[in-house]
Amino acid sequence: MPTVLICSTVYQPVASALAKALGVGDLTIATIPHPYSWSGLSREDVKERATGVVDQVLGGLTGKAQPKAAAGR
């Protein structure tokens, strides 16, 4: 089943290591700038960060993404 993990840039190295250790090293990991929370970010900031990973997520779900997707905007 196609799966995409979304995490912030701070957690991407850990996510990659865990994916590899668990036998899913080809897992698409869509990364967003850290921190990602409603606290301190405007709605527009959150929308921009989410929009920045849409292509990575869709690509991962449709099989058109590179295994370790680059960081989002």
C-alpha positions in Angstrom: 0.0 0.0 0.0 1.5 3.4 -1.0 2.5 5.3 2.1 4.0 8.7 2.7 5.4 10.0 6.0 5.2 13.7 6.6 7.6 15.1 9.2 9.5 18.2 10.0 13.1 18.7 8.9 14.4 18.1 12.5 12.9 14.5 12.5 13.7 13.5 8.9 17.1 11.8 9.8 15.4 9.8 12.5 12.5 8.9 10.3 14.9 7.7 7.5 16.9 5.6 9.9 13.8 4.0 11.4 12.3 3.3 7.9 15.6 1.6 6.9 15.8 -0.4 10.1 12.2 -1.5 9.7 12.8 -2.6 6.1 11.0 0.2 4.3 14.0 2.2 3.2 12.2 3.3 0.1 9.5 5.1 2.1 8.7 8.5 0.7 9.3 11.1 3.4 7.9 14.5 2.8 9.6 17.1 4.9 8.3 20.4 6.1 10.3 23.2 7.7 10.6 22.9 11.5 8.8 23.9 13.7 5.4 22.9 12.4 2.6 23.8 14.7 -0.2 26.3 15.0 1.7 28.0 17.8 3.5 31.0 16.4 2.6 30.4 12.8 -0.1 32.3 10.9 -2.7 30.5 8.9 -0.9 31.6 5.8 2.4 30.2 7.0 0.7 26.8 7.7 -1.0 26.8 4.3 2.4 27.6 2.6 4.1 24.7 4.4 1.3 22.3 3.6 1.2 23.4 -0.1 5.0 22.9 -0.2 4.7 19.1 0.3 1.6 18.4 -1.8 3.6 17.2 -4.8 5.8 15.0 -2.6 2.8 13.4 -1.0 0.9 12.9 -4.3 4.0 11.6 -5.9 4.6 9.1 -3.1 1.1 7.9 -3.2 1.1 7.4 -7.0 4.6 6.0 -7.3 5.9 9.0 -9.1 8.1 10.3 -6.3 11.8 9.8 -5.5 12.2 7.5 -2.5 13.6 10.2 -0.1 11.7 13.3 -1.2 13.5 16.6 -0.7 12.5 19.1 2.0 9.4 21.1 1.4 9.5 24.9 1.0 
